[in-house]
Amino acid sequence: MLDDLDRPLGQDLGPPPDPGLGGWRLGALALGLVGAVIGGLSLFSVRDRGGGEPEAVAVIQPAPPAPPPSPAPAVGKDAADPAAREVVENGVRVVRGDVGAAQGFVIHVPGAGGATALTPAPDERLVEKSRFGVLPRRGRDGAAAAQVYARPLALQPAFKPGTPRVAILVAGMGLDSAGTDDAIRRLPPEVSLAFAPYGAEVGRQAAEARAAGHEILLQTPMEPFNPADSPGPHVLRVGDAAAALGDLHWQMSRFEGYIGLVNFLGGRFTADEAATQALMKELASRGLDFVDDGSSPQSLAREAALAQGVGFARADLRLDAAHDAVAIGAALQRLETLARQNGVAIGYAAGLPEASERIARFAADLKRDGVVLIPVSAALRAEGLARDEKR
């Protein structure tokens, strides 16, 4: 007699089947149905989230790739300074600068994208709003434009202590738009560029220079001995400290991202002790360095900068005093000789097209001659170290 397990749901099978093969087939079918029911019940019990042990379903997906880190600002000493510790492992170079300083180390991965990028400007820590526009200031955490905006240590070539070093500062940028664009493109990024405040596109071109890897300075017009040589408005003049400070702030507001100032003319201004001291006091409060272009033997800028704790360097040689390619080439060779004699030499150029072409060719040959091209910020640090060693 069939029971309920042998009878399909909702069907009447009639009389029992004959024994034999047909009966065996019905028995196998019944066993199959029983197995399917049990399997279904088991599956239901596993999938039933309302009973049994708690369970959770998690979808495992690969994490999205992290964005590449922005290059850290250079903080600390140049590569020759033992305080700048460098470790190379598996092709990755890590340079540690001043311990405790903001972003005190940089990591350089050879071949990584954006390897020539400088720290973006403006850094919000270093911004002060004025009636003229944005001015640089020293950050509450001690950060200074002279370090934050400098060309990072990771982008500078490694060299052994005692290797001759050459720094070149090309000024006059921003006055001739086409010439400035050509200099930015032609000159190697280790060459520092100084922008005058008068250019119509000076903000754009200063930003493009930094994007190309050049650190930049503000070329500051100052009062010359001969009034006929005055370059334009907002020149820093002696005798009226308040007016000079206002003119300085106007100049500083013209673009952003510079590490310091370099004089344009200024024979009379830099020979005046009170005027020069007031200038250096202002630069110290704003975290800026100063470069003397070397044009005036009466300049008191070095003494004033040291008194106020301002990073200072003086150009050793004017490279394009003669507007002649052969003479410029000879001046560059003289600069290399000075570097071999003194360890570091700084060359200054006014930004003539002839000079830019010769400097680019000269820079290409330096490495082969065993001389390293460094930015002006590294030369400033090297001069500071030399002063400390003499004390």
PyMOL commands that set and color helices and strands:
alter all, ss='L'
color gray80, all
select helices_A, chain A and resi 21-47+124-126+145-148+153-155+177-186+202-211+227-229+241-252+267-271+273-286+301-308+325-342+353-369+376-390
alter helices_A, ss='H'
color red, helices_A
select strands_A, chain A and resi 85-89+92-96+105-108+127-129+134-136+165-173+192-195+216-222+258-265+289-292+312-314+317-318+344-349+372-374
alter strands_A, ss='S'
color yellow, strands_A
deselect
rebuild
show_as cartoon
